[in-house]
Amino acid sequence: MSNAIGIIELSSIAAGYQAQDAMLKAADVTALVARTICSGKFLIIVGGSVSSVSAALDAGKIEAAGFLIEALNIPNVDPQVFTAISGNADLSGRDHRSLGIVETFSATPIIEAADAAVKSADVVLLRVHVSMAVGGKGFMLVNGDTSAVNAAVDAACTAVKESGMLVNRVVIPSASPELLKEYI
């Protein structure tokens, strides 16, 4: 069962493939995202047990050598984060309420932000978008009652505040169903 996420961002595409191979061979992890991202970088996100993710990150960092930009291990991740990264969030059976959006300058902080958001309030994490076609940025979308969405967005922003990676935050009360459909 996956309960941890490991993230490695590299400045070399070739080193990215090499690091991904090492990570997958080192431990029982699942590649959630492994691709080139804007600015010619490579992003790898794996999921698995805390110890497996840790072992995979160690192997990836060794292979990354001088191309490592950032590595992060997030233990005890809320299951909604895995669903939102894979793009499988389901809004059926829920009324379309407020929409919260948090945007970061890079991929890694948005995953920390998303985890903090769903752990802080009764919201549905609709999407965690990491770097592809958005200039290397990340963003997340949460849905729920306005007060819960505000609390989730506050928690997300607090989680990334120290890194200085927060671009913007928005809460849209009573978001239109068309707006939610557009982004899911």
N, C-alpha and C positions, 0 to 999 in steps of 0.2 A: 504494500500500500504506500502510495506517495503521500508524504507529509512534510517534505522539504523541497525547496527549489534552490538550484545552484545556477549562477549566471556568470558567464565569462564574455567579456567584450575585448576584441583584438583589433589591432591596427593593420593586420595583414590577412587577406582572404586565404592565402595558401596555409599560413600558420593556423587559421581557424579550422580548416578541414583536418589538419594534423592533430590539433588539440581535441576536436570533437571525437575523432577516432580513438585517441588515448582515453578520453573520458568514458566512452561507451565500453571499452575493453577493460577498464579498471574496476568497474562496479556495476551492480544491477540498477541502472538508471534508465529512464525513458527520455529521449530527446523531445522536448516540447516545442522548441524553436531552434533551428540551426540554419542560418542563412546569412547572405551578404546583406548589409544595411547601408544606408546613406553614408556618403563620404568615404566609400571604399573600405568599410570595416566589416567585421564578421561577428555575429552574436550567437551565442550558444546558451540555451536555457534547458536544464535537465530537471527531472523530478524523480523522487525516490525516497527511501528512508533517510533519516538524518545522517547515519553513518555512511551509506552508499553515496549520497550527494557529496559529503565531505571527501571521501576517497576519490570520486570522480573529479572534483575541483582540484585536488592536489595534483592529480595526473595531468589535468588540462593546463594548470599553471606551469608545470615543468616543461611541457611541450610548447607552450606559448613563448617561452624564453623572453626575449626583448620586445615582444609585440603585445604584451598584456596591457590593456588599458585599465580594466577593472574586473574584479572577481568578488562575488558575494554569495554567501550561504545564508538562506533564510529558513530556519527550522520552524516546525509546527505551523505551517502555512494553512490558512483556512481553505477547505476544499473548493470554495467558489472561485478562488484565484486560478486553479487549474482549469476549470470550466471556461472562465472568461478569456484566458490566454488562448485556448483552443478554439474559441469562437462558438461555443455550443450553449451559451446561456439561453434559457427558455423563459419567455414572458407570458406564455399562454396561461390563462386562468388568473392573471393578475391585472388589476386595473392600472392604467397608465397614469402614474402620479408624477412626482417631481423627478427631475433629472439633475444629477450632479456630475460635473466634469472637472477633472484635475489634469493639468498638463505639465510635463517636466521636460527639461532640456535633453535628457538622455533616457535610455531604456531601463537601466537598473533601478533608479529611484521610483519609477511608476509601479513596479511590482511591490516594493516595500509599502508604498502609499496605498495600493489596493488592499493589501493584507491588513493594514491598520484600519482602513475604512470599514471593511466588513466585520472586523472584530469589535468595532466600537458602536455599531448601530444596526438595527434591523432593516437592512437594505439588501437589494439584489445587485450583485456585481454583473453588469451586462457585458462589459468588454474591457480587456486590457490590451492595448495596442502598443507594440514595441518597435519603434524605429522605421519600419518599412514605409517608404513613400511619404514620410513626414519630416524629412530633414534630420533624422536621427533622434527625434523627440519620442516621448511616450505620452499616452493619455489613457485615462480610465473613465468609464461611465457607470454610475450607480443610480438605482431607481428605488423609490420608496416614498413614505410620507415626508413632507417638507422638513419637519423637525429632525427626522432620522437622517435624511440626506444632508442637511446642514451639519449634523454631528459627524457623519462619515467623512464629509469633505474637510471639516476641521481636523479630524484625526489624520487624514491622508496628508494634509499640508504640514501638520506638526511632524510627521514621520520624515518628511524630506526637507524640512526647513533648514536644518543644520548643514546639509550638503550644498545649499544655495542653488539647487536645481529646479526650484519651482518657477514655472513660467506664468501660469494663470490658474484660476479657480472660478467656477461659475455654478450657481444653483438656479435652475429654471423651475419655479413652482408650476404645477399643473401643466406639464409639458404635453404638447399635442401628440396624439398617437402616431401621426405621420412622421414627426421628428424622431421618435423612438424607433420606428420601423426603418428609417433611413440609416441609422447607425448600428443596427444589430445585424 
